């Protein structure tokens, strides 16, 4: 069984006729009939019922068609990706230019990236840089699916198709409104609402891990899509959150929040920039990763 046999099988199944499929594929009917017979022989099953009006899929044929559509879709996507890579390679004269799509966690985009992105834009104005924010898991999938050239996510990340560069190690702190007294025990927040980003956020995962380790089950968890939303609601006394110290420092200095230290085991997390090992390293992406290394 090969990809060509599956294409022939799909065409016959879709048209309900070997003769119609042969005509559409510009293929001799006898050769197409032989290919279908070979496929049935290799699978040791009957894929079509033959009748005067053409052919109809058997139950086994219907199962194969489901898998065939998925296989051919994946195969097509891989070809398009290879063709796009060929285009990039042939058009790349090692001058940083064209599109560069970067993903990032909301917190990193708010604090760590503005200076870096501004510096990159000044040095390489011909690069059409796009930044997309989202939780770590969403960014990872974007890189793996070739939707993002690279992304800033929280370590640890272990995936055979990815490589990375470290940007910074963040210190996480618990933040509350200014009316909250200094914490002496985590049990004091047992009844407080937990304010977090949506599922897939590494800081949320670290928060939940810490609470679980202490045997605390929060009564209510509220999800937010933006950093401003979380900080505003914490400041208003709606709940508490776990965020990088670099993000909340100015709000603490302005008297809007109070930060509380947490155990070091849960309070340190590295922000890394990940990208695919097998993706062609364009001049734009190469210069971007070099700039991260210099930060």
N, C-alpha and C positions, 0 to 999 in steps of 0.2 A: 504494500500500500504506500503510495507516494502522493505528493500534493497535486500532481496532474490528475491522478485517478479520482481524487476527491472533488476536483473542479468538474470533471466529466460527470461524476455521480450527482453532484448538486444541480447541474444543468438539466440532466435527464429528469431528476425528481421535480424540479420546478416547472418544466414544460410538459411533463407527463408523457413524453414520447422520445424515443431514441432518434427517430428520423428528424424531428424538429430540433432537437439538441444538436445533432450533427450539422444541420443546416446553419444554425446560429453560430456554432463554433467553427464553421468552415472546415469540417472534418468528415472524412469518409464514413458513411453509416456503418459499413462492415467493420472498420477499425474501431469505431466507438463501441459497437456491440461487443467486440472482442475485449476491449478495455473493461467494460462493465462485468463481463464474464470472469475475467482475470481477478477483478476486485472481489467478486463473490467467492471465487475459488480460494483466494488468499485468506478471506475471513471465514470460510467454511460455512456460509449461510446464504440464503436467498434474500436479495435486497428488493426485488421487484416482482410483482405478479404481472405476467404478460397476458394481454388480451387484444381483441380486435381494434380497440380504440387507442391503444398505446400501452402504457405501463402504470402501475400503481404501487406505491411503497408498501412493503410488508411491515410488520411491527418492528422487526430488526432494522429494516431500512429507515423507519422513522427515527429510531434511536441514533443511527449513524448520521442522519441528516442534522440532528441537533448538535452533535459533536463537530460535524464538518463545518457548519456555519461559524462555530466558535473558533475552530482551528484556522479557517481561512481569514477570519477577521483579524486574528492575532498575527497571522502571516503577512497580511496586507499592511498592518500598522508597522511591523518591523521593516518592511520594504520602504514604506514612506519615510521612516526614521533614517534608514540608510541613505536614501536619495537626498534627504535634507542635509545629512552629514557630508555627502559628496559635494553638494552645492556649497556648503560652508567652507570645505577644504579648498575647492577650486577658486572660490571668490575671495579667500582670505589672503591679503597681501601683507599680513602682519601689522596692519595699521588698525588700531582699535576703532571700530565703527559698527553701525548697525544695531539691532536689538540685543539687549541683555536683560533677562527677566530674573529678578532676585526675590526670594521669599524671606520672610522674617517673622519672628515672634513680635507681638504688639509691643511688649516692654523694650525689647532691643531696638526696635524701630524708633521708639520715642526718645531713648536716651543715648544709645551707643552709635546709631547710624547717621544722624544728621550731618555731623562734621565729616565723617568718612565719605558719604555720598556727595557732599558739596565739593570736597577735595577731588574726588574722582571726576566729577562733572567739569570742574575747572581744567583739569589736565587732559581730559578726553571728551571734548564737547560733541564729537561726531557720534558718540555712543548713545543710542536711544535707550536709556535706563528706565526700567519699570520695577517698582517695588510692590509686592503683594504681601499683606500681613495675614497671619493665621497661626493656630497652635502648632506645636512641633510635629505631631502626627500628620497633619494636613500638609505641612511643608515637605516632610519626608516623602509622602506619596507624590507630591508635585515634582520633586526631583527624580524619583524613580520612574515616573511616567513621562519624563522628558518635557513636562510642562514648565518647569523652572530650570534655569541654568545652574542654580545653586541656592542654598537657603541657610539662614542663621537659625539654629535649633539648639536645644539643651542637650548636653551630654548626660549619660553615656548613650552612644549610638553604635551598634554593631550590625553591619550589613555588608555582605561580600561584594556588593556592587558600588559601595560608596567609599569615598575617602574624605578627609577633612583637614581643616586648619583651625587652631584654637584662637578665638578672639579675646576672651576675657573670662576670669572666674568671678562669678557674682556671689554676693552674700545675701541670703534671704532673711527677711525679718517679718515678724508678725506685726500688723498695723491695726490700730483701733482708733476710735474717736478720742478727742482730748479729755472727755469726762471719765474715761476709763482709768482706774488706778493701776500702778505697776503690777504686773503679774507675779504672783508667788507660786502659783500652781496652774497647770494646764486645765485642771478641773474647773477653774473659774470661768472658762469659756464654753462649758458643756452646753449651756442653753443659748449661746449666741448663734446667729445665722452666719453661715460661711459664704463669703462672696468670692466667686472664682470665674475663670474663663471656661468656655465650653470644653467638653471632653476632648482629650488629645493634648491638652496643655500640660507641659512638664512640671510647672510650678504647682498646678492643681494636684497632680499625681504625688508630688513630694509632700504637699500639705496633708493629703489623705493618708499617705503612708505614715507620717508622723502621728497623726491623730489615732490611727489604727494601732500603732505601736504603743501608744499610751492608754489604749482601751477606751477611747472616747468616740462616741457616735453622735455627730452633730444632728440636732433636731431638724434643721432645714438648710438646704444648699441652694443658693441662687446663682444662675449663670449669667454672665455678661459678655458682650461682644467687643467692648472697648475698655482700655485702661482708664480713661477719664470717668467712665461709668462706675467702675469699681471704687476708684479713689473718692469720687463725689459721694457715693452711698456710704462708704466707711466713715468719711468725715461727718456725715449727717447722723451717724449712729445706727444705721440700718444693720450693720454686721461687721465682721472682721475678715481680714484677708492675709495671704502670705505673698509678698512681693519682693523683688530685688531692692536692696537698700539704695542703689543708685537712682531708682525710680522715685522713691518716696522722700529722699533727703530734703528737697526744697519745700515739700508740703509740711514736713516736720519742723523745719526752720521757720515757716510762716505760721506755725501754731495751728495747723489744720488737722494734723494726725499725731499720734504717738506711736513710736516703734518699740518693739519688745524683742530682745534677743532670743534665739531658739538654739537647741542643741546643735553643735557643729556637724554632727552626723547628718542632719537634715538641712543645715543652713548654708552649704556650699554647693554650687552648681556651675559647671563650665558652659559658656556659650561658644559653639563651634560653627564653622561654615562648612557645609557638606556639598559635595557634587559627585556626579557619576564618574567612575573610573574609566568606563568605556566610551564616554562622550568626547567628541573632538574638542580639544582645548583651544577655543578661538582666541585671537589676540586680546579681545575685550575681557573675556573671562580670566585669561592669564594675568593681565594687568590688575584686574580686580583682586585676585587672590594674592598677588604680590603686595598690593597695598595693605591688605589685611595683615600680612606677615610683618609689615613695618609699623603697625599700630602699637 
